[in-house]
Amino acid sequence: MLTQRQLFLQHNAQTSPTPLLLEFVKAKGIYMYDSEGRKHLDLIAGIGVSNVGHCHPAVVKAIQEQAETYMHLMVYGEYVQSPQVNFAKALADVLPKNLNSTYFVNSGAEAVEGAMKLAKRYTGKKGFIACKNAYHGSTQGAESLMESDFYSKGYGPFLPHVSFITHNNIADLDKITTDIAAVFIEPIQGEAGIRVPDVAYIKALKEKCREKGVLLVFDEIQSGFGRSGKMFAFEHFSIIPDILLLAKGIGGGMPIGAFISSLEIMSVLSDNPILGHMTTFGGHPVCCAAGLATLQILLEENIINEVEKKGQLFKSLLQHPAIKEIRGKGLMLAVEFEDFETNKQIIDACILDGIISDWFLHCSNSMRIAPPLIISEAEIEEACSIILKNVNSVLQLKA
Ligand code: PLP
């Protein structure tokens, strides 16, 4: 009989020629458990998803209750479905007044696509500006907002009318002109290797967009829901975007995304033509119930307040001559080594030692640290000592 691994390679489409092939059978809190009974610390939270930990009991309960009540009824936006209404209302309650209308979708890339259409419809313009080294998803619209052709090779042509600026470069903001519909930016760049811009830059960006009549879209798909130490990363910069994109962590492990704007901006999607933007499964009631439970956990438990302190603990413990830099905000961190080879060897050694990490799409010499936000200080100390042990062993091997 074929093993699960063999069946996986035979019947599940592959995204790389060398998948990790770890076989997990259970996950709880910050740990995942493999088929041989070994426990692995998830230092990347399923890539920025399991902010409240794997299988948080309140999220599981909300999913079970909603699944027993009703699941799919009809495409998004037709019926009044209380899980969608309650989650949208709860989001509006934690967001500024101009971000009070939520369109739920299934993923981050779909939130990006929806926002691109919304910006075109609302402004009547077709140009976009995005950042070099951005990552906004793997659909063709989202990929049009990515300059790097490494991952896009062979998939073009992409959308025209997109130009690129350098993140955190104020002079480049002059490229934002009146014919641009929207600027898409990750306020903290994720796949670029966690790049936190200056407050002055984000303020200048907001001002330039206001001056030129351009919508400012913040992709907080990775940085949202507490990861940066605030509920939303835009709070670090004291500005408010026109459109906010969320996904990943907002479903507590269930697939859901959202693009959020004002009622006024969002209203253009409802008419002329009607039904011009639709989704069958977006805002699935079970995912919305999980999302609401996740938001309530973040609001009621003392999780986000501790994130900055925990990030600082990683920064203070991960001191080593081989670590060139450790950068980021909250529990959205990158540990930079000399080169990809060193980074990869350390990551592989950590994985063998039960610590799961990876590198960034546009920054292969840096190791990702983005654990569930509920990680304790003792667990951080344990993770850091295993990382440092493996830094030493890999360096000895290389010497
Ligand atoms: N935007 C950012 C900043 C991301 O990090 C990602 C995924 O990593 C996406 C968009 C795409 O999200 P999804 O994979 O859910 O389509």
Residues whose N, C-alpha, C, O or C-beta is under 5 A from the ligand:
A	BS01	PLP	S107 G108 A109 E110 Y135 H136 G137 E186 G190 D219 I221 Q222 A247
